[in-house]
Amino acid sequence: MGNNCCETSSPCSCNGNNRGKKLCELTKPHNQFEMGKIIPLVNDPKYICRCCGRLANEKENLCNPKSLINNK
């Protein structure tokens, strides 16, 4: 698996209308993103991305979200 879920064969909604709100886009370029924009999106994670493993507070910020609460 690559570092970016868009590079795998996993289903990914990054090509959708909200691509700019996805963590895989917000953390580009790698090691040069604005931490202040990311922390509020991940400080109370309730979802995990099935393809890249990133955590987020809201499913809208992940390409292939799965709930961490009650395994929804």
C-alpha positions in Angstrom: 0.0 0.0 0.0 1.3 3.5 -0.9 1.3 6.4 1.4 -1.6 8.0 -0.4 -4.8 6.0 -0.8 -5.3 7.5 -4.2 -2.3 5.5 -5.4 -3.9 2.2 -4.6 -6.7 0.2 -6.1 -8.9 0.8 -3.1 -12.2 2.8 -3.6 -11.4 6.4 -3.2 -13.7 9.5 -3.4 -10.8 11.9 -3.7 -11.9 12.6 -7.3 -15.2 13.9 -6.0 -16.4 17.4 -5.3 -14.8 17.7 -1.9 -11.3 16.7 -2.8 -9.8 19.8 -1.2 -11.3 18.8 2.2 -9.7 15.3 2.3 -6.7 14.8 4.5 -4.7 13.1 1.7 -4.9 16.5 -0.1 -4.6 18.7 2.9 -1.3 17.0 3.9 0.4 17.7 0.6 3.2 18.3 0.0 4.4 15.7 2.5 6.3 17.3 5.4 5.4 20.8 4.3 1.7 21.1 5.2 0.2 23.6 7.7 -0.2 21.8 11.0 -2.6 24.4 12.2 -5.1 23.4 9.6 -4.8 19.7 10.3 -5.0 19.5 14.1 -8.6 20.7 14.4 -9.6 18.0 11.9 -7.9 15.1 13.8 -7.9 16.1 17.5 -11.0 13.9 18.4 -11.0 11.2 15.8 -14.1 9.2 15.2 -13.2 7.7 11.7 -10.3 5.9 10.1 -9.6 5.8 6.4 -9.7 2.2 5.1 -7.1 2.8 2.5 -4.4 5.0 4.1 -5.1 4.6 7.9 -5.5 8.4 8.6 -7.8 9.4 11.4 -10.3 12.3 11.4 -13.1 13.8 13.4 -15.5 13.8 10.4 -15.9 11.2 7.7 -16.0 14.0 5.1 -12.2 14.4 5.6 -11.4 10.9 4.6 -11.5 9.1 1.2 -12.9 5.7 2.5 -14.1 6.3 6.1 -15.0 3.7 8.7 -16.4 4.6 12.1 -14.3 3.9 15.1 -17.4 4.1 17.3 -19.5 1.0 17.3 -17.8 -0.2 14.1 -20.3 1.6 11.9 
